[in-house]
Amino acid sequence: MPDVEGVMLQGESSWVALDKDRISYVLDWYENIQDPGPGLPMLPILALLIAGCIYFFGWIVIGAVAAIALVISVGTMIYDASH
């Protein structure tokens, strides 16, 4: 709505007001956090992989799993930054 300069929400004892630029920022932020990303919840899958590797293969595999976790984390950060 181009004619609106802002919005004010008022409760019984408090209120909050947002100007047009802040409303745009909040809506953009909300849209970005709703983006599902790559499609899989990577953190639980990664935790299960690490736990499984430790249980079945012992401490030798922890270095490889940590490297994979680092690659996934950095890749996710690069992916998020590019979108």
N, C-alpha and C positions, 0 to 999 in steps of 0.2 A: 504494500500500500504506500505509494509515493508521498501522499500528503501527511502521513503520520510521522511525527517527530520523535515519539517515544511512547512508552506505556508505563502505567503505574498500577501495581497490585497492592491492595490495601486489606489488611485484616482488622480485627477488633482493636489491637493495640500496637500494630506495627505496619510498615509499608516498605516496598522496594520499587524503585523507578529505574528504568533502563532507557537510554537514548537509542536512536535508530541504528547507530554503528554497533553498539553493544548487543542489540537484538540480533543483528546479522552475524556477529561473532559467535554468540551463543548457539544460534541455529546451525552454523557451519560446524562448530565443535560437536554438537549433538549428532549431526549427520556422520561425522568422522568416527565417533565412538561406536556407532551402530554398524559400521562396516565389519563384516565377519572376517576379513583378512583372507588367509590362504584356505580356509574352509575346515580345518581340523583343529581341535583344541590341543595345541602342541605341548603345553606344560604337563598335563596328566600323562600323555603318551610318553614324553621324555622321562618323567619320573618312573613310570613302569619299566621302561627300557633299562634305566640305570639300576633299579632294584633287581630286575631279572638277571642282568649281567653280573652283578655282585653275588647274587645267590648261586647262580649256576657256574660261574667261571672264576670267582674269587677276585682278589684285588688286582690281578694282572691287567684286567680289562678296563679298569677305572680310567686309566690314561686315555685310551681310545674313546671311551664314552664321553669323557670330559671334552675331548677335541671335537667330537660330533656335536655336543651341546653348544660349544662355542661357535661352531660354524652355523648351526641352526639359529642361534641368537643373533649373530651378526647379519646373517642373511635376512632374518625377519626385520631387523632394524633398517637395513638397506631397502627392503621391499616397502616398509611403512613410509620411509622418507620419500620414496619416489612417487607415492600416490597421494 
